[in-house]
Amino acid sequence: MAEVKVPELAESITEGTISNWLKQPGDQVAKGEAILELETDKVNVDIISDYDGVLKETLFEEGDTVNVGDTIAIVEEGASAAAHPAESAPAQPAKEAAPQAKAEQEAAPAVETPSAPAANVIASPAARRLAREKGIDLSQVPTVDPLGRVNKQDVVNAANAPKQAAPQQQAAAPKSAAPAPQDDRVVVEKMTRRRQTIAKNLKNVQNTAAILTTFNEVDLSAVMELRKKRKDAFLKEHDVKLGFMSFFTKAVVAALKQIPYLNAEIRDNEILVKKYYNIGVAVSTDSGLVVPVVRDADRKNFAEIEREIAELAKKARDSKLTLADMQDGTFTITNGGTFGSLLSTPILNAPQVGILGMHSIKYRPIAVENNTKIEIRPMMYIALSYDHRIVDGKEAVTFLVKIKEMLEDPERLLLES
């Protein structure tokens, strides 16, 4: 028998949640084949088998949290699924006790007797762990399993069950104190690991960083005219559309070179100023916001940036991002305008100290030519949230003005980014 363990994932990831068993007990597995999907704080990771054989047993259930190094499954090396017909049948899980053990379980009163010690109760590892965390006696947990085996859901049900009041308390309690029936108009959903992590990280940022936001507006007439003029030739030559993100990415890189503290992070009492430009691009997915990174954006041309952003966005939507795709970003761009946002105050993506917010393009009357005439121009509000611990207001405003100037004269992007 061979043990399948949770491998080392990344320096900052020590645990994950089993989101989906891809193989079931009794299934044939090949070396290098994925047997389960693990949801981590950042991405979903396929855990593969290092052995050829049959999946003999799974030691955790979907929804269980497992740590790096935990044994999560047992593989019978060299075995064939054909030799285990009972195990491969859907109605016969591999965890079910053997006939002799089953007879002993049915004959033993320990499982059904409320006063039996919890150690004699047959329970899954997840159920025992949850029971310990909540201080629940497993012998007092009802179960519908025909073998009397307590699973994690049984413990959850027991923990959520209303406590029985003492007889005299029940008699004294007024009728109005009876709990109201659950409102069937309310749906209770468990937060995914990723959503929990997003919530925790964003709250930690608010608690530790001195976040301030400054705003400006950009006239995108020149960018839109350039895109209109070059988009067909650009698409034909590079097989990718010329969007807005490459212009903003190039403008951000140029502005970061002028204001280097926005391309830094705080570590203890030190400031780490980074001389490389890995620009994170926030992407919304069904499971939450993720921020894949365009590495060395200062060394890439417009086509390379557009192509990489498109590829990363597709991987994000298909849940195919790897940990490497999301690590070591130095600054982030988020585009709320995709969803119609006119103005917002983006929150920092720790440990970064700056994030640029893009918004909807709206045609508005603007004074031009030294305020001698009014024209309707495509305008966008942009917002910079920054950590005031190391970035002052003057630097933040200068950063946004730099971006505005380059986007309103996009030829400068070729020279300065």
N, C-alpha and C positions, 0 to 999 in steps of 0.2 A: 504494500500500500504506500502511496506517495501523497504528501501533503501539498496542497495549493495554498500559498501564503500571499498576503497583500504585499506587493513589492514596494521598494522605495519609489516615491512619486516625484517629489521635488523638495527642495530644502524647506520650504514654508508649509508643506502639506503633510500632516501626520495622520489624518483619518479621512474617512469618506463614508457615504451611505450607499448601501446596495440598492440600486434602482431597478435592476432587471436581471434575473437569472436567464442567460441565453441557452444554457443546457440544464437538463433535469436529471435527477438520479436515474441511472440505467442507460443514459445516452452515451454513445460512443464519442470520445474526444480525441483529437489529434494534437500532437505537439505543436505549439504555436497558435492553436485555435482559441478564440475568445470564449470564455464560459460564463462571464457575467459582466455587467456594466456597472461601474462604480461612479457615483456622483461626488465630486470633490467641491471645494470652495470655489474653484475657478472653471474647471472643465469636467466633462465626462470622460472616463478612462476605461478602456476594455482591459479586463484582467484575463491573461491567457494561461493556458496549461503548458507546463514544461514537460509533459509526459503524454505518451500514447496509451490509451486504455479506455476504461469505462468509468464514468463519474459515479462513484460508489455512494457518496453521502455529501450533503450540503449542511454546513454547521451553523449557518445564519440564514435569516429570512429576508425577503425584500423589505426595505425600510429600516433594517438594522444598521447601526453605526459600527464600523470596524476600524481598527488601527493598523498602521503599517507594521508588518511582521505577524499579524494574526493569521492562524490557520483557518481558512474559510471553507475548504472542501477536501474530500479524500478521493483520489483517483486510484483505481486498481490497474496497475501497469500491465500492459500486454494482454489484458482481458478483451473479450469481444462482447458487444451488446447482445448478440444472439445467444450467448451462454447465460444471459441474465434476463430471461423473458419476464419474470415477475417484477424485476426492478424497473424495466422500461415501460411497464404498463402504467398509464396515467393515474389509475385509481390506487396504485400500490406504491406510495412514496418510499424512498430508500430509508427514511428515518423510522419506519414502522418496526416495532419490535418483532423478533422471531416468534414462531408459534409457542415454543416453550416459555419464553419470557412473557408472552401475552397471557398464557394460562396463569403464570405466577402473579401477574399484575391483577387479573380478575379475582384471584383467590385472596390476595393480600388486602386487608381492610385499611391499610395505612393511607391509601390515596383518597378513599371516600370518607374516612373518619375525620371530623373537624379537628380533633385534638392531636392528630398524627403530626410528628415533626416534619418540617419542610424538607429536610434532607431526604426523606423517603418518597417524596413526590416526584413523579416523572415529569420533567419540564425541559423545554428547549433552553439552550444557553442564553438566548435573548430574553426569554421570560425570567430566568433566574437573575440576570443582571438588572432588569427593570424592577423586579420585585425588591432587590436589595436597595436600589436607588430610592424607591418610594416607601421602604419600610413595610412591605406587605408580606404576610405569612402565606407562603404558597399553599399550605394545607387548607387555607380558608378560601382559596380561589376556585369558584365553580368552572367547570369545563364541559364542553359538549363532545369532546373527543371520546370515541367508544373505548379507548384504552386508558382513559383517565389522564392523558398527557396534557399538561398545561402549556399553552403557547403564549406568545407575546400579547396577542389581542385579548386573551382571557385576563391577563394582568391589567391591561389598559382598562377593560370593562370594570374590573374590580376596583381600580383606583378611582374611576369616575362614578361608581355607584354611590347613591346617597347613603350617608351614615345613619344607622339605626339609633334613634334616641332611646334613653332609658324609659321604662314604663311610666314612672311618675312624671317625667318630662313630657311624654307624649300626652298624658292626660291633662297636664296643665296648659299645654300649648293651645292657643285659640285657633279656630278653624281658618282664620284669615292668614295664619302663618304657614299654611301648607304651600309647598313649592308650586309655582305656576307651571303648567305643562309647557314643554319645549315648543317654541314658535316654529312651525314648519315653513315659515317664510324666510328663515335664517339658515344659510348653508355654512357649515363649519368645515374649513379646509386646513389641513396641516401645511405649514410653510415648508417649501422645499429647502434643502440644504443651501442652495445657491442664494435663495431669497433671504434666508437667515443670515448668511455671510454678508450679503450686500447691506442689509439693515445694520448689522454690527459694525461693519467697516465705516459706513457713512456716519453713524453716531459717534464712533471713535474719532473721526476726523473733526467733527463739530466740537468735540470735547477737548481736543488737543491743539488744533490749529487756530490761528487768529484770522478767520476768513473775512475778506472784504471783496466787494465787487465794484468794478468801474465799467462805464458804458461809453460807446461811441456809435456813430452811424456811418455807413459806407454807401457811396454811390456806385452801383455795379454796372453802370452804363458801358464803360470801356470793356469790362470782362465779358459782358453779354454780347457786345458787338464783335469782340474777338472770337468768342465761341461760335457765333453765327457764321462768321467768315471762314473759320478754319475747321469746323466740326466734321464736315464730309471728308475732307482730305485727311484729317487726323484719324478718323475711323478707318478709312481705306488703308492707310499706311500702317497703323498700329493695332488694328482689330480690337479697339476699345474706344468707348465714347469719351469725349473731353467734357468732364463735369466741372463742378465748382470746387470739389475737394482738393484737387491738385493745386489750384490757385491759392487756396487758404493754407494748405500745407507748406507750400513754398514761402508764402508771406510769413507764416509763423516761424519757420527756420531762420529767415533773415532777421526777424525781430528778436529772436532768442540770441542770436549772435551779438546783437546790440545791447540786450539786457540779459546777461548770462545768469543772474540769480534766479530767473524764472525757469532755468533749465537745471535746477539744483534740487537737493533734498537736505533735510535736517536730520542728523544722526547724533543723538545725545547733545553735546555742546559744540558740535562741529557742523560746518556747511560743506556738503560735497557738490562742487560745481562740475557739471559733466560737459565734456568737450565733444560729445557725440549727440546726435539728434534722432532719437527714436520716438516717433510721434504716434501716440495712441489715438485711435478713431473709435468713438463709442458707437456700438451697434445694438439695436433693440431686438431681442429674441423673445419667443414665447416663455422662456424660463427666466428672463430677466436681462438686464443690461450687461453687456460684456465689452471689453476694451482691447481688441487685438492691436498689435503694434506694427507700424511701418518702420522698419529698421533703416538707419543711415539715410534718412529722407533727404539730407543735404547732398547726397551723392547720386540721387535718382532724378531722372527727367520726368516731365509731366506724364508721359505714357506709362512709365514704370510705376509711378505712384498710383495712377488711376487703375492700372491692372492689378496691383497688389491690394488696393482697397477693395476692389470688386471680388477678388478671390477670398480675402479674409471675411468679407461680409457673407458670402455664400457659405463658407465653412461654419460661420457662427450660426446661421439660420439652420444648417443641417446638423448642428451639434458635433462638428468634426474638428473644432479648434483643438490644438494641442497646447500643453503648458508653455512650450517655447514660443508660440504665437502671441502670448499675453504677458511675457516677462520683460522686465528692464525697460519699460517706457519712461521717457523723461518729461513729456508734456502731453496733454490730451486735448483733442478737439471734439466737441459734441454738437450735433446739429438738431436742435429742437424744431427748426423750421420745417423739417420733414413731416411733422405732425401738425403744423399750423401755428406753432408758438410765435408770438410777436416779440416777446421779451421774457427773459428768465434770469435767474442767478444760479449758474451751475455750481455744484459742490466739488471740492477737490478730490482727485483720485490719488489717495495716499500711496507712497510717500512723496508724490509730486507736489510742487508748491504753486502750480498754475494750471488753469484750464480755460480754454476759449469756447464761448458759446455762440453758435451761429443761429440765426432765426429766419423767419419767413421774409421773402422779398415782396415788398409792397410798393406799388407805384404811388408817389406822393408829389405834390407841388413843392419845388425847391428853388430857392433864389440862386441864380447863376450869373456869370459874367459880371463880377463885382457888384452883385445885387441889383443889376440893372434890368433883369428880366426873370420871369418865372417859367420854369419848365417842369413837366411831369417826368420824374426819373425813378428807376427801380432802386429802392433804398432797402438796406438791411441794418437792423440794430445788431451790434456785436457786444458781447459782455466778456470781461476777464475777471474771473475769481482768482484771488491770490492769497498766499499766506503772508500776512502783514508782519510776521516775526522776522522775515529776512527781506521782504520786498516792500519798499516804501511807495506811497501814492504817486510820487513823481515818476518813478520807474514804471509803474503799472500804466499810467496815462501815456507815457512815452511809447510803451510797447504797443498800445492800441492805435495811437496816431501813426506809428510806423506801418502797421498792417493796413490802415486806411489809405495811406499815401501810396503804397505799392499796389493795392487792389484798384485804386482809381487811376493808376498809371502802370498797367501790368507789364509793360516792357522792362520796368525796373526789376521785376522778378528774375529775369534772365541774368541780370548783372549782380544782384545782391544776395540771392539765395543759394 
